[in-house]
Amino acid sequence: MASINLNVEGITCGGCEKSIRNALLANEGVKEANASHETGVVAIDYDESKVNQDQLKQVIEEAGFDVAA
């Protein structure tokens, strides 16, 4: 199990948090995901053998948010 915190731009409300969480949890290998509009951070616990960091970033971007470099 691995964990990552990503800085994400565009999280402005609870609805944004829910959209990101649902998008991430729909992927096999993501065990937990929490987004905060207050800090702009998305915390993800995931199985490295099933999903990688680039795939997680892509899911967030496909949901309409920008992952900071």
N, C-alpha and C positions, 0 to 999 in steps of 0.2 A: 504494500500500500504506500502510495506517495501522496504528498500534499503540495499545493502550489497556491500562492496568492498573486493575482494579476490585477494591475491597475487598469481600470476600464473607464473610458470617457463616455458620457451620455446617460449615466444612471441618475435619473432625476426624481424618482418616486418609487413607491412600493410596487406599482405595476411593472416598472422596469426590472426591479429585483426579481419579481415572480417570473417574468418572461425569460430572464437569463437562467434562473434556477431550473425552470421546466425544460428549457432547451438542453441544458447540460445533463439533467437526470434522464433524458430520453436516450442517452448514449450508453451502450453497454460498457461497463468498466467504471463509470462515475458512481461513486458511493454516496457522496454528499456534496452539495454546492450551496453556498450562501453569498448573496450579493448585498452590498451596503451602499445606498445612495448618499449616506452621510460621509463615508470615507472614499468612495469610488473604488473599493477593493472587492474582488470576487475570490472567495476562498473555496478551493476544490480539493476533495479527497478522492483519489482514483487509483485504479489498478493499472500499473505501468505495462502489464502484459496485454492489456486489451485496448488501451487508448494512450496517446502521447500528448505532450504539451502543445504541439502545433495543431493537432486535431481539436483540442479544447479551445484554443484561440480562434480557430476557424468557426466553431459552433457559435461562439459569442459574437463574432463579426457577422455571421449569417443572420443572427437575431437582431442585427441593426445597431450594434455598439462597436466602439473602437477600442482595441486593446493597445495600451500605451507601450512604446518600445522599451 
